[in-house]
Amino acid sequence: MAAKAAQAVVPHRLPPELWLCVFDFATDVPGTLIPEVFEQSPLIGQLYNRKYHPALRVALVTKRNLVLVCKQWWHLATPYLYRAIYIGKVRCLLSLRNTLKEYAAGEGTIAGGHRLGSWTQRLDVVIRDHPIGGPDADAEYLADIVRHLPSLAIASFAVVPAAYAKHFMPLSVLHALRGNASSLRVLDWSTDGLRPQSIQLEELLKQLPRLQILNCPGLGWTNGIIPNSLLSSVSTLVLKWLAIPIGRSDLVDLPEGYVGLREVILNVEWTVQNLWRDFMHHYGRFLTSVQLRAHKDVHPSTLGAFLGIVNASCPNLCRITISAMTFSHIPVTGLSLPPIEYLGLRADARQQRRSAYRHLFSILALLNGNAPKLRVIQLIDRHNVDNLLTSHSKVTVRALEQQLAGSAFRVEDYNGCLLSGSSICIK
């Protein structure tokens, strides 16, 4: 009887539907596919990549192991293997391209099966090594890959090596992305490697009617307007700079009813302050969320000037997120915020002096008195929180118990949990 009971639970005897649930649970990375990715829009770019790329790599290893167990598991787990493609090395481009082409031509293991690329919803090109056949040749392999992904919804490019930084994204790749116009919802260039030229990017954006999140180096800008034909459906826009086209007269705005922009993430530099002022003057009234990223050694007065622009231009704002090199670079003197409900704060530096954290709590204490509608202040970087709770725990406890006692807002960590004395390790 014991032998029969053991035989009844042999893995291959379980219903396929149950294995599909197991595979989905084992390989899913929350926050990386549609629609969950939209909830992570404030992190889009390098912050998002730091958080989710490690998990995507781990899931990829799991998926590769699943399809190698047996033929039945190969058949069941293959859709999960190709649901999110992560390309970390140049040599993977050619092998992946050849595999997709073979299955598209009916040369797969199972005749009449789905094309492998039809399962793909997400593509991350995160090349860390140097070109093999040259940047242009590698990009042609990438174009072939994209052509075989008819259901692609998320395309993210984070190419690091300097050899690619001098090369623009070839037209062949942009044409291939245009072929996914009906499904593409997120387009992300997080680094300068293989970035698109402005005019070519504009032509692509005009043909992406469902695009909702766009992270790109820059966009054409004239007469204080980015044509809505480029942003007809975009709700979250990440921009490093605005380009002023010379001799262009075709950038014409559409009626304001077409503006769907609700969230912008801007790069803070004093050299572009006037351009951002014009931008916010035109689009600020549509925005509910603004993020300012001052990753370089930006003077507090510059960041303060940008906050002043936001304050004067965004009457419907609910959220502001500020990223600076250290918390000391966020201004206290003259700090004024619109009547927002949420404020996110982070510092790039993982280790900071105690004075920087005292400065942080001085800001929070100031807001405790002059931001009556503020309900949540969130420290969105895990390293900042860990440093606060360990190396600078005494400063944290004193601030929470004295400076912020009775405050109307919550102080949360990166997971949305209350930052309280019970979680602090006193040193």
C-alpha positions, 0 to 999 in steps of 0.5 A, a space after each residue: 500500500 505504501 508503494 502505491 501511495 508513493 507512486 501516486 505522487 510521482 511528479 509526472 503523474 500530476 496534472 499539467 495545470 498544477 505544474 503550470 501554477 508551480 512554474 508560475 510561482 517559481 519564476 514570477 518576479 512581481 513588478 516586472 510585467 504588465 500591469 504590475 510594472 506601472 506601479 513601479 513607474 517612479 523607479 523607472 531607469 537605473 533605480 528600477 534596474 538595481 532593484 529588479 535585475 538581480 531578481 530577473 537573473 535569478 528567475 532566469 536560472 530557475 527557468 533554465 533548470 526547469 526546461 532541462 528536467 524532462 521533455 514534458 517539463 520542457 513543453 510546459 515551462 518553455 513559455 515561462 523561459 521566454 516570457 521575460 528575456 534577459 540578455 547580459 552578454 554579447 555572445 547571447 545575441 547570436 545564439 538567441 537570434 538563431 534559436 528564435 529564427 529556427 522555431 519561427 521557421 518550424 524547425 523547433 522540437 515540437 512541430 506546429 508549436 508556438 513560436 518561442 518569441 510569441 511568449 515574450 512580454 519583456 526584453 532587457 538588454 543589459 550588455 556588460 561585456 565588449 562587442 565581438 563582431 562590432 557594435 553595429 553587427 551586434 545591434 543587427 542581431 538585436 534587431 532580428 531578435 526584436 522582430 521575432 517578439 510580436 507580443 513585446 510590451 516592455 523593452 529596456 536597454 541598459 548597455 554599459 561598455 564605452 564601446 557602445 556609447 559612441 554608437 547610436 541605436 541603428 535604424 534596424 532596431 527602431 524599425 523592429 520596435 515599430 513592428 511591436 506598435 500594438 503591444 509596446 507599453 514601456 520603452 526604457 533607455 537607462 544608459 547612453 549605450 546605443 541610445 537613439 538619435 532624437 529625430 529617429 526616436 520622434 519618428 518611432 514614438 509617433 507610431 506607438 499609440 499604447 506607450 505609457 512609460 518612456 525613459 529616453 535621453 532627450 526629446 525635441 523641444 521648440 516654442 516651449 512644447 514637446 509635440 503631443 504626437 510624440 506623447 499621445 499616450 505617455 503618462 510617465 516621462 523620464 528625461 535627462 535633457 531637452 533638445 532644441 532642434 535647429 531649423 525645424 518647423 514641424 513640431 506642432 502641438 495638438 489640443 490640450 485634451 490630448 495631454 495624458 502626461 501625469 508623472 515626470 522624472 527630471 534630471 537636475 542641472 543648473 545649465 538646463 534650469 530655464 528649459 525645465 521652467 518652460 517645460 513645467 509652465 506648459 505641462 505642470 498643470 497636468 502632473 500629479 507626480 514629479 521626481 527630481 534626480 540630482 545625482 551629481 554634486 548639485 548645489 542645494 540652491 540649484 535643487 531649491 530653484 527646481 523645487 520652486 519651479 515645481 511649486 509654482 507650476 503644479 497645482 494638482 501635484 500629489 507626490 514629489 520624490 527627491 534624489 540627491 548625492 547626500 541628504 545634505 544636498 537637499 536644502 532646508 532654508 527656504 524649503 517650500 512644497 506644494 500641498 502634496 500628500 507624499 514625499 519620497 527621499 533618497 541619497 545616492 551615497 550609501 555611507 554618509 556622515 552623521 551630519 547628513 542624517 541630522 540634516 535629513 531629520 531637520 528637513 522632516 521636522 521643518 515639514 512637520 510644521 509647514 506641510 499640513 497635507 503631507 501624510 507619508 515621507 518615505 525613505 525609498 533606498 534600502 541602503 539609506 534605511 539600513 545605514 540609519 537603523 544601524 550605524 546612526 541609530 541614536 540619531 534616528 531614535 532621538 529624531 523619531 522620539 523628539 523632533 517628530 513626536 506627534 507628527 501628522 505624517 508617517 515616516 516609512 522605509 523602502 517597503 512602506 513599513 513604519 520606521 519606528 524604534 522597534 526596528 532600530 539596532 542601538 549602537 
